[in-house]
Amino acid sequence: MHHRHSEMPRLASRRRFAVSVASAVLLLGCAGCGGEEVVPGGPAPTVTACATPELPPGVATGDATIHFTAECLPFVQTPEDRFQNLAEFPFQPHYAVVDGLRMHYVDQGPRDGEVVLMLHGEPSWSYLYRKMIPIIAAAGFRAIAVDHIGMGRSDKPVQFEDYRYLRHVAWLEQFMDALGLDAVTLFCQDWGSLIGLRVVGDRPERFARVVVANGRLPVVPAGVQLIQLPDPPVLNPALPFPFAQPCLKGQLPCFQDWATYALTSPSFRASEVVEAGTVAQLTLAEAAAYDAPFPALIYMTGARVFPSLINTLGDTPTNEGARAVFDEWEKPLLTLWGRQDPNMGSEAVQAELRDTVPGAQGQPHYAYADASHFVQEDKGADLAQRVVSFMQANPRR
């Protein structure tokens, strides 16, 4: 499969060696590694001879069964019962296989409808789009909300080293190939924007329109690391919650505090972070849904390392080529912003794409005075209506 940006990283530590079945308590093979879509409850995985994974500090191996892909990438699967009876989330799961891993997605609306591909950020999952999916599907569009690898219902590699920014990009590209998605309208926010906009830059012919909410596509020079991280990332229960009060130290120091907390705090909970990025308070049921993918620390490797991936934005090829695509982008692009986001809610950040992309000119851009970073949680229904109106006003060429 072709990927413009690069091949998958080769991990030197993942070397095969022979093990007996009796000693393979943790060494189980990939569950559901074939075909375009798999479902839970398939055949039992086979035993594969793979090296013992290098688990993050503080992770207990007994908390989950570790599976391996054919390439010996170790991962876990959140038990299905964690996702039963979630508040306002009646959608059936679907799975595509990327790089030997199941990538979960919600798929609602007519299969022949124009695709709206919705991408979440850190530390959320497709549950973030529960208010938007029914409205978009009812308008005759095919609403697809994806869980990034390591998040939500998707399979979760258990080694920090198995996550890189460009690898998330490649996983999304493989997902689109597996489903044969074309003429896509992208809706992206947070890390969903960094990943999704890069894919648009790599494969502009696959997209018809773009909607960006509280996100951006920064260009980081090759090899540059923007923040300092603890090495090794030993668990530190004394770290304070970084969003307890607005950060006054500037964006990168704030982000460094956040990345360090996510990487090393045993108190890190997805729901607490989502609620800190919303104006509305989550109900107990909603908070439980955001925490559902992570019943133990071993399931949280992807969520813990996601903020740290800012230091891999300088991996080559960088975002420079993708950003240049948007300098010439004439297809429709819309920005919808939550102004109370302390890091990405400013007029200046919204203007990065709104005022520079040719296809953004004349579009009904909007900023909510009473919404924050997770604008889908604060204004989901109104966002969906604006997306539908935007698509109807800009029919596919």
Summary of the structure (lengths in Angstrom):
residues: 397
radius of gyration: 20.1
end to end distance: 27.5
largest distance: 65.7
contacts: 1321
relative contact order: 0.15
helix: 34%
strand: 14%
